Amino acid sequence: MIQLNINGKSFNVDVEPDTPLLWAIREQVGLTGTKYGCGIAQCGACTVHIDGAPVRSCVMTAGAAVGKRITTIEGLAVNGVLTKVQKAWLEHDVPQCGYCQSGMIMAVSALLNDKPKPTDADIDAAITNICRCGTFQQVREAIHAAAKA
């Protein structure tokens, strides 16, 4: 049994320490907004924040997350109020199938916390998530809109 702090709440999860954090979040805690995509940290569908930094949860172990602050897509909005990134996503019609979007929003939220006014080069360097629907232009527009909000 290990204890994880997810979205400000403490959870005791019955997993081996080497279990991928993604599976502890989805299967043990029941927060399914974080998605499985590739399992090798390439696509970014599983991105969460660990102490504020974006991390691909498919390759981080649950044991390595003990004592850290984990935030999932479910923990971004406060009291039902969407963040500026989530609002920009809707306003710019970013989601198509939506599968990659929770990880993309988590990566973008971390980028804007680090660089409130990112350049296109900053976006290219930081946002390496893959969208199979190809909404990258809408993503860029939404990032710039969120930065201006």
C-alpha positions as CSV (number, residue, x, y, z in Angstrom):
1,M,0.0,0.0,0.0
2,I,1.4,3.4,-0.9
3,Q,0.0,6.8,-0.4
4,L,-0.4,9.3,-3.2
5,N,-1.5,13.0,-3.1
6,I,-3.7,13.5,-6.1
7,N,-5.5,16.8,-6.7
8,G,-5.0,17.8,-3.1
9,K,-6.4,14.6,-1.6
10,S,-4.6,11.6,-0.1
11,F,-5.2,8.2,-1.6
12,N,-4.0,4.8,-0.3
13,V,-3.4,2.6,-3.4
14,D,-2.7,-1.1,-3.3
15,V,-0.1,-1.3,-6.0
16,E,3.5,-2.4,-6.3
17,P,5.9,0.6,-6.1
18,D,7.1,-0.1,-9.7
19,T,3.5,0.1,-11.1
20,P,3.2,2.9,-13.6
21,L,1.6,6.0,-12.0
22,L,-0.9,6.1,-14.9
23,W,-2.4,2.8,-13.8
24,A,-2.5,3.8,-10.1
25,I,-4.4,7.0,-11.1
26,R,-6.8,5.3,-13.5
27,E,-7.4,1.8,-12.1
28,Q,-6.9,2.4,-8.3
29,V,-8.1,6.0,-7.8
30,G,-10.6,6.0,-10.7
31,L,-9.6,9.2,-12.3
32,T,-9.8,8.3,-16.0
33,G,-9.1,11.7,-17.6
34,T,-5.5,10.8,-17.8
35,K,-5.2,8.5,-20.9
36,Y,-3.0,5.7,-22.0
37,G,-1.6,6.3,-25.5
38,C,1.7,4.7,-26.2
39,G,3.2,3.5,-23.0
40,I,6.7,4.8,-23.8
41,A,6.4,8.5,-23.0
42,Q,6.2,9.6,-26.6
43,C,2.6,10.7,-27.2
44,G,1.8,12.7,-24.0
45,A,-1.8,11.5,-23.6
46,C,-0.8,10.5,-20.0
47,T,0.7,13.9,-19.0
48,V,0.1,14.9,-15.4
49,H,1.8,17.5,-13.2
50,I,4.2,16.3,-10.5
51,D,4.9,19.2,-8.2
52,G,3.8,21.5,-11.0
53,A,6.0,20.0,-13.8
54,P,4.6,18.0,-16.7
55,V,5.4,14.3,-16.5
56,R,4.4,11.4,-18.6
57,S,2.7,9.1,-16.1
58,C,3.1,6.0,-18.2
59,V,6.8,5.8,-17.4
60,M,6.9,7.2,-13.9
61,T,6.3,4.7,-11.2
62,A,3.7,5.1,-8.4
63,G,6.5,4.6,-5.9
64,A,8.5,7.6,-7.3
65,A,5.4,9.8,-6.9
66,V,5.1,9.2,-3.2
67,G,5.4,12.4,-1.3
68,K,4.9,14.5,-4.4
69,R,1.9,16.7,-5.4
70,I,0.1,15.0,-8.4
71,T,-2.4,17.0,-10.4
72,T,-4.5,15.4,-13.1
73,I,-6.9,17.0,-15.6
74,E,-9.6,16.5,-13.1
75,G,-7.7,18.8,-10.6
76,L,-7.2,21.8,-12.9
77,A,-10.6,23.5,-12.6
78,V,-11.2,25.1,-9.2
79,N,-14.8,24.9,-7.9
80,G,-16.0,24.1,-11.4
81,V,-14.4,27.2,-12.9
82,L,-12.3,26.2,-15.9
83,T,-8.8,27.5,-16.3
84,K,-7.8,30.0,-19.0
85,V,-6.3,27.1,-21.0
86,Q,-9.5,25.0,-20.8
87,K,-11.6,28.0,-21.8
88,A,-9.3,28.7,-24.8
89,W,-9.5,25.0,-25.8
90,L,-13.3,25.3,-26.1
91,E,-13.2,28.8,-27.7
92,H,-10.8,27.6,-30.4
93,D,-12.5,24.3,-31.1
94,V,-9.3,22.4,-30.3
95,P,-10.7,18.9,-29.5
96,Q,-11.6,16.6,-32.3
97,C,-11.7,13.0,-31.0
98,G,-10.5,14.5,-27.7
99,Y,-8.3,11.5,-26.7
100,C,-5.0,13.4,-26.4
101,Q,-6.6,16.6,-25.1
102,S,-6.2,16.0,-21.3
103,G,-2.5,15.4,-21.7
104,M,-2.2,18.3,-24.1
105,I,-4.0,20.7,-21.7
106,M,-1.7,19.5,-18.8
107,A,1.4,20.2,-20.9
108,V,0.2,23.6,-22.0
109,S,-0.8,24.6,-18.5
110,A,2.7,23.8,-17.3
111,L,4.2,25.8,-20.2
112,L,2.1,28.8,-19.4
113,N,3.0,28.6,-15.7
114,D,6.7,28.6,-16.7
115,K,6.4,31.1,-19.6
116,P,3.3,33.2,-19.4
117,K,3.9,34.7,-22.9
118,P,5.4,31.8,-24.9
119,T,6.8,32.4,-28.4
120,D,6.1,29.9,-31.2
121,A,9.6,28.5,-30.6
122,D,8.8,28.0,-26.9
123,I,5.6,26.2,-27.8
124,D,7.4,24.0,-30.3
125,A,10.1,23.1,-27.7
126,A,7.7,22.4,-24.8
127,I,4.6,20.9,-26.4
128,T,5.7,17.5,-27.8
129,N,2.4,15.8,-27.3
130,I,1.0,14.0,-30.4
131,C,-2.6,14.7,-31.7
132,R,-3.6,12.1,-34.2
133,C,-6.4,14.4,-35.4
134,G,-3.8,17.0,-36.4
135,T,-5.3,20.0,-34.4
136,F,-1.8,21.5,-33.9
137,Q,-2.8,24.9,-35.5
138,Q,-5.8,25.2,-33.2
139,V,-3.6,24.2,-30.2
140,R,-1.1,27.0,-31.1
141,E,-4.0,29.5,-31.4
142,A,-5.5,28.4,-28.1
143,I,-2.1,28.7,-26.3
144,H,-1.7,32.3,-27.6
145,A,-5.2,33.2,-26.6
146,A,-4.8,31.7,-23.1
147,A,-1.5,33.6,-22.7
148,K,-3.4,36.9,-23.5
149,A,-6.3,36.1,-21.1
